Structure formats: C-alpha cells, structure tokens
Amino acid sequence: MVHQEAAKEVVPLMTPYKMGQFQLSHRVVLAPLTRCRSYGNVPQPHAALYYAQRATKGGLLIAEATGVSTTAQGYPETPGIWTPEQVEAWKPIVDAVHRKGGIFFCQIWHVGRVSTNELQSGGLAPISSTDRQISPDPESWTVYSKPRRLGTEEIRGVVDDFRRAARNAIEAGFDGVEIHGAHGYLLEQFMKDSSNDRTDEYGGSLENRCRFAVEVIDAVVGEVGAHRVGIRLSPFVDYMDCVDSDPVALGNYMIQQLNRHEGFVYCHMVEPRMAIVDGRRQIPHRLLPFRKAFNGTFIAAGGYDREEGNKVVAEGYADLVAYGRLFLANPDLPRRFELGAPLNKYDRSTFYIQDPVVGYTDYPFLEDDSNSKESGTQA
C-alpha cells in the first residue's frame, strides 16, 4: 500500500504547466515508442486501447514514429500517415485519447538509410544524405542496405512528404506533430558531419548540413502552424553511425532556427548516453544551454526515473520529462509517480513483437485501480 505521506508530497512532475495553447495537468510525457504492431503500415484498433490506457486529462502523449511516405519505412509493421486509409485508421485512436482528455501529438518520421531493400517499395535502395552504408552492428542481427544518395533536385519532394504528413495528422485529429530529427534517422543523416559527405548546398558547412531539416521545419510550420509543431533532436547521440564533431554547435544552430518561428510549441531533446556511477545510472545533464536558448517548452528525455524527473523540473532544467520504457510498462505512470507507488518492470523481449496484447495492453494498473485495465479509463 502507498503511504499517506507519499500522497501528500509535493511532486514537481505532477504540477500543471501551460504548453503554448495546451493546458497540461502534469509534466509526465509519453515518449514516442516504436511498437511494430501496425500491420501493413496501417494503425490497428488495439492501438486505441494502448494509448487510452496511458492517457490522462491534460497529459501529453507522443505517438510512435509514423512514416511520411513509402520510402520512410525501416522496421516491420510500423504505422504511416501518407494514405487516406492510414489517416482514417488513426482517427479512432486519436478519439480514444481525446475522450480521456489527453493531448496527442503524432511523431512524423523518415528513417533514411536505416532500412533494407526488402522494406522499400520495389526492393529499391533506401534514400539518404549519403551512399555510405551503416556499419554492421555485432549486437544486432540487422544488416542495413547500402543507401542511395538523394539528388539535390529530389530533396524538395521529401520535404513535401513531411508537409503532407503533418496535414494528414491534423486531419486525423492529432493536436500537433513532432518532427523526428533524432536518433540517426534521415534528418540527422543530413545534420551530422559523420554521415553527410555531400558537396552541394546540403553538405559541408553547419548551415548547409542543417538546410534540409530547416526546410522540413519551415514546410511543416507553414502547413499547420508553429503552435502545432514540436521537434525531437539528439545532437549528442551516436545512433546508426550518426555522430557530429561539434554537437553543441549543432544543437545551438537548430535552436536558433526553431526560435525563428514564434510560438513553436516545443523542443524535445535526448540526453547523451548515461554513465554508471556507484552502481546507479547517472544522467549527464548537458542540455541546459539548449534549454536556456529555446523560447518555447523544453522536454528532456533519456533514462529519467521519478527522482531525476522531479529534480530537473524543480530546478528548471526542463519543463516536461518524456518517459519511454517506464510508461510502456506502467500505463498509469503519472498516478504512480504522484503516489510514490512501485513500478512494473518492463519486458524487453516484447517491445517489438507483433502480438496485439502481450507486452502491449496487458501491463497491470495499481491494485486500487484494477478496473481500469479493461476499460482504459484510469482516473
């Protein structure tokens, strides 16, 4: 049982916050999580329960990475939002979140070279900033295919894919979109100097390398309005052979570009890899300069627990904190944080299986809220 003292504790993560036009009741955000349960790249009815279970009145949820086109796919059974069928399939899922009073953003995504010919239409090569293949990962069974370098004249078409995806997301009922500019996917393949070896106006200098990302941002803002747009960035992260020689300069430049758009709703940044100190994972806290420079809401992500999340909100390091694996395994995570309740342990083996229930909607709620699991209507 939860102690009464814990329930009375001032919990910074549970304080209200105004994010642009959105009134949030707490600071705990569902991070975008790929779950590989959208058969044929079409969102499925079981996603409505999954997201509704994790929705709270005034809580922000960010949907799993959602492809902007047929070339955007890099993993099996991930959702898209480029066809009318996909847009219609998203609508009841978004409605389920809104019935709970939640605020729902769609993360729009292109994997670039993080793909294989088998996942590409017609078996074509994946597209990228470069024609250099991702190095084989000894810890993974995946061997990514050699990409095709996008021609300068083709880039405008990919920018338009993001613009249309943003419009489709709003048509599906989402409150806004998050542009995926992190974790080694297409936007980062252009932004970071380890993966951008171009000699045209999209390569070389920092400004040129960021040009594609900035064009995507400008197009999406122009289509749906800055008040509906956020972005995820990870300048310090080295996923998928995407490393930058000066991540601070990269992060600062991108923040400057976001600030050009008055009302740009949020910047969602990922911490560098954590170190182990005295047996405990320690968050580096290197995002502060970006947090200070950005004019809008700042969301931090990267292995936070309840204690660390409360600390960074209380100290003003972040406005909101995004949780992935903890939220995956604890559909009532905000309530557990509020009460200081114990957490379910996540099962990594079920993260990416295609089962519509196991490891997806079967994680238990708190004992004193046991009826919520079936109804998806937690308090």
N, C-alpha and C positions, 0 to 999 in steps of 0.2 A: 504493500500500500504506500501511497505517496504521503509524506509528512505534511501536515498543515502549514508548517513553517515555509516549506518549499513553495507552496501555492501562493503565499503572501510575499514572497521575494520579488523585488523589483528586477525584472528580466528585460534588459535593453532590447533583445531580439523581439520582444513582444510589444514594443511601443509603436504607436501609429506613426505614419510617415506619408507626406504628400509627394508623389512622384509625378511631376507635371500635372496633368488633369486627373490623375488617378489617386484616390484616397486609399492608402493601404492601412490595414489594421495591425500589421506586424511586419517584421523585416526579414522573414524566412522565405526564400525564393526557391521554387523547384527549378534546378538547373536542367538544361536540355540534355536528355539521355537517350541515345540510340538503343532501341529495344528489339528491332528486327522482327516485328510481328505485324507488319503491314503487307499482307500477301499481294503479290503482283504490283507492288509500289502504291497500293490503294489503302488508305486508313480503314481499319476494321471496327465493327461495333464494340468489340471488347475494350478498345481504347477509351470509350466513353466512361466505362466504369473505372478504369485505371486512373484517368485524370480526375474524375469526380471524387474518387476516394481521397485524393491529395489536395482537393480544392477547399478553401475556407473563404468566408466572406471577407473581402478586402485583401486576399492573399494573391501574390503574383506567381503564376506558373509560366514556364517557358517550354513550349512543346519541343519534342525531339527534332533533331536535324532533318529538314524536309527539302528534298531535291527540287531545283528550279527548272530542270529540263531532263531529257533522256540521257544526256551526257554527264549528268551530275551524280549518277549512282556509283557507289563504291562498295556497298555492302548488300547482302541479300535482304529482301523484304523490308526495305526502308521506305517511308512514305514520300510521296511527291505532291506538288501542288501546281502542276503545269497543264493538267487536263480538266475538262468540266466534270468528269467522273470523280476525280480526286477532290475537287472543290466541294462537290455535293456530299462526298463521304466524310469530309471534315465537319460539315455543319452540325450534325447531331452530337459530335464530340465536343465542339465548342459550346453548344447549347447546354450540355450536361455540366460544364464548368460554370457557365453563367447562372444556371439555376441555383448553384451553391453560393453565388455572389463573388466568384473568383474573377481575376483579371488574367487574360490568356494572350500571350504573345507567341507567334509562330517563328521558329528559327529557320531562315531560308539559307540554302547551302549548296555549294558545288564542291565536290571532292577533288576535282582536277586529276592529278596523276595518281591519287590514292585509289586506284581501281585496277581492274583487269579487263582484258579484251572480252572475256566471257560476260561481263556485266554491262558492256557497252552495246548499244544497238548496232546490229550488223557485224558484231565482232571487231569493230574498229578500235584503234588505239585511243586510250584516254587523252584528253587535252590538258595542256599545262603551259606555264611560262617558259618551259624548257623541254628539251628532248632527253634529259638525263633521267634514268630510272632510279627509283628509290632503292637504296641498298638493302639486300636481304636481311631480315631480322631473325637471328638464331633462336629467339624465343617465340617466334610465330611461325605458323605453317603457311602464311600468305606470302606469295611472291607477286609483287605488283608488276604490271606490264610496262614496257617501255612506252613513255608518252609521246605524243605528237605536239611539237611546239606550235602554239596558236600564231597564225599570221596576224600582222598588225591590223589588217582590214577585218579580221574575224572578231576582234575583241568587242566591238560595238554590239554585236549580236548577243554575246554573253551578258553584257551589261543590261541589254533589253530583257534577257531571260529573268534576271533578278527583279527588274522593274515590274514585269508581268506577274511574277510570283508574289510580289508584295500586294499588287492589286487583287490577285486571286485570294490571298489570305484575308484581306479586308472583306471581300465578297463572301467568304466562308464564315465571317462573323468574328474573326480574331480582333482583339483590341489594338494590336500592333504587330510589328515584325522585329525580329532580331537578325541582323546580318551576321552570318558566321564568318568572321575574319580571323579565326584562330586555328590552332592545332594542326598546322601543316597542310591545310586544305587550299583550295585554289587561290583565294585572296592572299594568303600567306606565301604561297609559292611565288607570287609576284613581289610581295613586300620585302622578303628576306633575301639577303645577298648570297646565301649559300645555294639557293635554288633558282635564282634569277640571273641568267647569263646572257640576257638579251642585249642587243646593241641599238635597238630602235628607241622611240620615246617612252617605252615602258620598261627600260632597263638602264643600268648604270647608276646614276645619282639616286639619293634617297627619294627626292621628289618624283623622279621617273618611276622608280620601283613601286611607289605608292599610288601612282596615277590611276591604275585600274581600280583599286579599292575605293579611291576617292570618286571616280566616275560612277561606281556602283552606289555609293552612299548618296551622291547627288541625284542619281536617277530615282532611287527609292524614295528619297525625301520629296522630290518633285512629284512623284506619283501619289503618295499617300499622306504627306505632311510630316514635318520633323517631330510633331507631338506624338506620332505613332511609331517612331523608329528608334531602335537601340542597336548596339553592335557588341559583339564579343571579340576581344583581342587577347593575344598571348605573346607579347614581344619577347619574354624571357624563355619561353618553352621551346624545346628542341624536337618535337614530334616529327616523324616522317621526313627526316633529313632536312628539316627547315630550321635553320639557325641564322641569327643575324650577328654580325660582328659588333654592332653597337645598338643593343636593344633599347637602351634609354633614349637615344636619339630617335629611333623608330617610334617608340611609344609617344614621345613628346610631339613629334610631327603629326601623328594621327590624331592626337587630342586637339591640336591646333585646327586640323581640318574639320573635326566634329563641331568645334566651337563656332565655325562659320555659320552654322545653321541654328538660328535662335530657336530654343525650345526642344532641341534634340534630346530625346527623353532620358536615355541612359547609356553609360559605357560600362560594359561587363568585362572585367579583366581577370585573367588567371594568374595566380602566384607562380613563381619559379618552383622547381622541384624542392620538396621538403627534405631536410636533413634529420637524422636521428640523433637526439641529444639525451643522454641518460635514459635511453630506452623509450623515449617519447618523441613522436614526430613534431618537428618544430617548423612553423610557417615562417618563411624568410621576411615577410612584410616589406617588400621592395616596391610596392605600388603607390606609396604615399605621394611622390612627386606628381604622378598622373592624377591622383585623386584631387590634389590641390589645384591642378591646372584646368581640370574639366569643369565646365559650367553647369552641367546637369547632375542627375542622380548617378552615383558611383556604386556599382555592385562588385564585390570581391568574391572570388571562388578559388578553391584549391585545397581541399582536405580539412576544412574547418570542422570543429566539433562545437558543442554548446558553449563551453567555456571560452574558446577562442572567438567564436562569433559574438558573444556578449561583449567581450573585451574590445573588439575592433569597432563595434557600433558605439559603445560608451565613449571611446576615445576619439571618435570622429574619423577613424581611418577609412571606414566605408559607411555608406548609407544603408545598404542592404547586403545580405550574405546569401550566396547561392549554394545549395546543398544537393549533391547528386546521389551517391550510394546510400547515405543515411535516409534520404527522402524516399528512395526506391524501396527500402526495407521497412520504412515506418510511414505508412500513409497518413498518420495523424502526427507527424513530426512537430508542427508548431505547438500542439497541445502538450506533447511530451516535454518539449523544451520549457513550456510555461510552468509545468508542474514538477520539473526535475525528475521525471519518470525514467525508468530504464528503457533502453532501446533494443529492438530486434536486431539480430545480426544478419547481414546480407549474405546471400549465397551467390558467389561469383559465377558458379557453373551454370546458373540460369539467366544470366544477364542477357544473352543473345540467342537463346533458343526460341523456336517459333511457337511454343505452347501458349495458347491464349489465356491460361490461368496460372500455371505453375511458375513461381518466381515473378509473377506479374500482378495479379489481383488477389493472391492468397496470403499475403503477409498480414498478420493479426494486428488489430487495434488494441488499445488498452482494455484491460479486463472490465473496467467500469463503463465501457462504451462498446460492448461486444455486438450490439445490434447493428452498428454502423457498417460493418464489413459487407453484409449482404445488401444493404440499401444504398451504400455510398453516400450517406447523409450524416457525416460526423458533425458535432456541434462546433 
